[in-house]
Amino acid sequence: MPKRRKKFKKMLPSERPPCPDPGRYTWVQKRNGQGYWRLNRGTVKPATLNAVCRLNADNTAITNQAAKRVLAKLIPFTLPLLIRNSVSYIAGSFKRSLLVSEKMNYSDLVDFDFQEEDYAFNSLVKGRYQIAIIDDMLHLSIGLGKGAVKRHSKLAEGYSVELIILFGDPASDKTLRVDSTASEVYEFDDKDNPKLFNCLLSLQLPAKKPWMAMLKVSCAGRYVDEVAKYHAMKVVKVGNGFG
């Protein structure tokens, strides 16, 4: 036999808890005999944002577009990478720079790792790097050789290092530019190279424009060009141009 549904006695008006405001609340009767006072629609006051939250909300569309613009310029270098939440992270950094200086720049992006969620920079690159700015030139020196770059598998036969600079106003696609330079490909089992050596890469800095410099290390070999774990890229230095 089908199970009978238990009948509950409805709560009488005299048994209900006091109504907070008869003009704004309606009694809702539940099937189990209980109930509650529900605030009528249209009587809830809209939430108000403080000045900072309102400014952040107003800047969301602008900073999101700027972040997408920056990543579009970096596509030739980020194709093998799993960039995932990079748009939201870069957009958030642009919001913070707007609050501080009323202009979008790259000041909050130093040490940003493009693949930190999946394949952190330090999981591939073990060699230490140093940055020096002399006059209008940016110089990057990184220690390479045995153990400096992790060889995830024998598919990786060698590796190269790139120094990349993106500069210009992220609010305008017309001013954004990218410059880069790369090392030769160093073989993991190259006996002609010393065990440890320094690789030096240099690029000229832009005049009076915000910029960020990125270090990318890429493995070379069979089937590794499009596999994310064989590549690493991070922001190593930011600035506002010389002059």
C-alpha positions in Angstrom: 0.0 0.0 0.0 1.2 3.5 -0.8 2.5 5.3 2.2 0.1 7.9 3.5 1.4 11.5 3.7 1.4 12.7 7.3 -1.0 15.6 7.8 0.2 18.6 9.8 -2.0 21.0 11.6 -1.6 24.5 10.2 -0.3 27.1 12.6 -3.1 29.4 13.8 -2.6 33.2 13.5 -2.5 33.4 17.2 0.4 30.9 17.3 2.6 32.8 14.8 5.6 34.8 16.0 5.2 38.6 16.0 5.3 40.2 12.6 8.3 42.6 12.2 6.3 44.9 10.0 2.7 44.1 8.7 3.1 46.4 5.8 6.4 44.8 4.6 6.1 41.1 5.6 3.9 38.2 4.4 3.3 34.9 6.3 4.5 31.8 4.4 2.9 28.6 5.5 5.1 25.4 5.1 3.8 21.9 4.6 5.0 20.7 7.9 2.7 23.1 9.7 5.4 25.6 10.5 6.0 28.9 8.8 7.9 32.2 8.7 7.5 35.9 7.9 9.0 36.7 4.4 10.0 40.3 3.4 7.9 41.4 0.4 9.7 42.0 -2.9 10.3 45.6 -3.7 10.8 46.6 -0.1 14.4 45.6 0.2 16.7 48.6 -0.1 19.3 48.3 -2.8 22.8 47.7 -1.5 25.1 50.7 -1.8 28.8 50.4 -2.6 31.5 52.4 -1.0 33.6 54.7 -3.1 36.5 52.2 -3.6 34.2 49.3 -4.5 32.2 51.6 -6.9 35.4 52.7 -8.6 36.5 49.0 -8.9 33.2 48.1 -10.4 33.4 51.0 -12.9 36.9 50.0 -14.0 36.2 46.3 -14.5 35.3 46.4 -18.2 38.3 48.8 -18.9 40.9 46.7 -17.1 39.5 43.4 -18.5 39.9 44.7 -22.0 43.4 46.0 -21.2 44.5 42.6 -19.9 43.1 40.8 -23.0 45.0 43.4 -25.1 48.3 42.7 -23.3 47.9 38.9 -23.7 47.0 39.2 -27.3 50.4 40.9 -27.9 52.1 38.1 -26.1 50.4 35.3 -28.0 53.6 34.3 -29.9 55.3 33.6 -26.6 52.4 32.2 -24.6 51.0 29.7 -27.1 52.4 26.6 -25.3 51.4 27.9 -21.9 48.4 27.2 -19.7 47.6 30.8 -18.9 44.2 30.0 -17.3 43.4 33.0 -14.9 46.0 35.4 -16.4 43.3 37.8 -17.7 41.7 38.2 -14.3 45.1 38.5 -12.5 46.4 41.1 -14.9 43.1 43.0 -14.9 43.2 43.0 -11.1 46.8 44.4 -11.1 45.6 47.2 -13.5 42.8 48.1 -11.1 45.2 48.5 -8.3 47.5 50.7 -10.3 44.5 52.9 -11.3 43.7 53.3 -7.6 47.3 54.3 -6.8 48.3 56.4 -9.7 45.1 56.9 -11.8 46.9 55.2 -14.7 47.3 51.6 -15.8 50.9 50.3 -15.6 52.7 47.1 -14.8 54.0 48.0 -11.3 52.0 45.2 -9.6 53.0 42.4 -12.0 56.6 41.8 -11.0 57.1 38.1 -10.3 53.9 37.2 -12.0 54.2 33.5 -13.1 52.1 32.7 -16.2 51.7 29.0 -15.2 52.0 29.0 -11.4 48.7 27.1 -11.0 49.9 24.1 -13.1 53.7 24.3 -13.9 55.4 26.9 -11.7 58.5 28.6 -13.2 60.7 27.2 -10.4 59.6 23.6 -11.3 61.4 23.9 -14.6 64.1 26.6 -14.1 66.6 26.0 -11.3 69.3 28.4 -12.5 69.3 31.8 -10.8 69.0 35.0 -12.7 70.0 38.6 -12.2 68.7 41.9 -13.7 70.7 45.0 -14.2 69.7 48.3 -15.8 72.6 50.4 -17.3 71.7 53.6 -19.0 68.8 52.7 -21.3 69.6 48.9 -21.5 68.1 46.0 -19.6 70.6 43.2 -19.0 69.5 39.7 -17.8 72.1 37.1 -16.7 71.0 33.6 -15.9 73.1 30.7 -14.7 72.8 27.6 -17.0 74.4 24.3 -17.4 74.0 21.0 -15.5 70.8 21.0 -13.4 69.9 24.6 -14.3 66.8 23.4 -16.4 64.9 20.3 -15.4 64.7 17.7 -18.0 61.3 16.2 -17.6 61.9 13.4 -20.1 64.3 12.4 -22.8 62.0 13.9 -25.3 63.5 17.2 -24.3 66.9 17.4 -26.1 67.8 21.0 -25.2 66.5 24.4 -24.1 66.7 28.1 -24.9 66.2 31.4 -23.0 64.3 34.4 -24.1 64.1 38.0 -22.8 60.8 39.7 -23.7 59.8 43.3 -23.1 56.2 44.6 -23.5 55.8 48.3 -23.3 53.2 51.0 -23.9 49.9 52.0 -22.4 47.7 48.9 -21.9 44.6 51.1 -22.3 45.5 51.6 -26.0 46.4 48.9 -28.6 48.1 51.5 -30.7 50.9 52.1 -28.2 51.6 48.5 -27.2 54.8 47.0 -28.5 56.8 43.8 -27.9 60.6 43.3 -28.3 62.5 40.1 -27.6 65.8 38.4 -27.9 66.7 34.7 -27.5 69.8 32.6 -26.8 70.9 29.6 -28.8 69.6 26.2 -28.1 71.7 24.5 -25.4 71.7 20.7 -25.5 71.2 18.8 -22.2 74.0 16.4 -23.1 76.3 18.9 -24.8 79.8 18.1 -23.6 81.3 21.1 -25.3 79.7 23.5 -22.8 81.1 23.8 -19.3 79.1 22.4 -16.5 78.0 25.9 -15.3 78.0 29.1 -17.3 76.2 32.4 -17.6 73.9 33.4 -20.4 73.5 37.2 -21.0 70.6 38.7 -22.9 70.1 42.5 -23.3 67.3 44.7 -24.7 66.9 48.5 -25.0 64.3 50.0 -22.7 61.5 52.3 -24.1 61.6 56.0 -23.4 58.9 57.4 -21.1 56.6 54.4 -21.4 55.6 51.7 -18.8 57.1 48.3 -19.5 57.5 44.8 -18.1 60.3 42.4 -18.8 59.6 38.6 -19.0 62.0 35.7 -18.9 60.9 32.6 -20.8 62.7 29.2 -20.8 61.6 26.7 -23.5 62.7 23.1 -24.0 63.3 21.8 -27.5 62.9 18.3 -28.9 60.4 15.8 -30.2 56.8 16.6 -29.2 57.6 19.1 -26.5 57.0 22.4 -28.4 53.3 22.4 -27.5 53.5 20.7 -24.1 53.1 23.2 -21.3 55.3 21.6 -18.7 58.4 22.0 -20.9 58.0 25.8 -20.9 58.1 28.5 -18.2 57.5 32.3 -18.3 57.4 35.0 -15.6 57.7 38.7 -15.2 61.1 39.6 -13.8 61.2 43.4 -13.9 58.9 46.4 -14.5 59.4 50.1 -15.0 58.2 53.3 -16.4 60.8 54.1 -19.1 63.8 56.3 -19.0 64.1 60.0 -19.8 
